[in-house]
Amino acid sequence: MPHLVVMRPNFDRYREVSQQMFDLLRDYTPYVEPVSIDEAYVDITDNYSSGAPLDIAHQMQSDIQEQLGLPCSIGIAPNKFLAKMASDLKKPNGITVLRKRDVNQKLWPMPIEEMYGVGNKTAEKLKHYEINKIGDLVKADPFLLKGILGINGERLQRRAKGEDPRAVDPNSAQVFKSIGSSQTLSEDTVDDQLLRRMIHQLSEKVAIRLAKKQAVGKTIQVTIRNYKRQTITRRQTASDYLDATSDIYRMSLQLFENHWNGDPVRLLGVTMQDVLKKQELSEQLDLFNYHSYAQKEPLYETIDSIRSKFGPQSVQKASFLDEEEKH
């Protein structure tokens, strides 16, 4: 193939964009369960205030395209299995709603090998018994299926019927290594005050997520995308583990100021890397550090309480206020 272009894989870049995608989804709901580098289950049951499921899906798809430059397919369904099947029905960049009452029309006529959870070897075994379509699996004798596939046969039959009791579990995925947040501006800007405020808001989101996971991190990464859609990422590692907004903001702002070339900015992102659960951290605090942390903790709790009651803008750094607001 004389015109074949071979490119080396960039796994670090894949992982970075994957984390940005999961962080974006967590802006909608904390119930995000990654299942691969580019796929996740998202439970929006508690998010109807943000709009109907179809509206939320369109907004997610738009955000992923706008912020990451990636197309995505989304399946909307009452459980994980049906959502997965729905997401595969329209690719690329499709959105499919699959209700349980539609399973017999949309899923049962499909070849058995197209059912999620049925690999090539399993499909061969089922076809040997004339189970060629998903609908055939539904009608099959449960004792036969158990003899062919063991307990997995019964599980597959239930899913073929549209039944899947599994909940979306954010903690079931592999141990997370980073927590981040990004934001795309409605228009390009060089407004230094606005960009500083954005970095603080993103740092605060990261700190809130760290608190929810009872985690700390050591390396801060800042992502800057300019008006030409050129993206740079820069990171810095602290001497100690961090979890406070003030520390995350200080390092993030320093990275931004050192590496922003003045071009109009379209997107900013702040990510905490080298993340560990607090119980996994074997750091031995000396007396000075212990008192320093202990003195700050009531302040952080009070600020979080005020913001929870009156909104995220109720407590801000004075440096972010306009001159009229300060007086």
JOSULHU-V277153 format. One line per field, one symbol per residue. ss: DSSP state (h for helix, s for strand, l for the rest). A space follows every 10 residues. Layout:
BEGIN
ss: ???
END
This chain:
BEGIN
ss: llllllllll hhhhhhhhhh hhhhhhllll lsssssllss sslllllhhh llhhhhhhhh hhhhhhhhll lllssssllh hhhhhhhlll llllsssslh hhhhhhllll shhhlllllh hhhhhhhlll llshhhhhhl lhhhhhhhhl hhhhhhhhhh llllllllll lllllllsss sssssssssl lhhhhhhhhh hhhhhhhhhh hhllssssss ssssssllll ssssssssss ssllhhhhhh hhhhhhhhhl llllssssss sssllsshhh llllllhhhh hhhhhhhhhh hhhhhhhhhh lllllllhhh llhhhhl
END
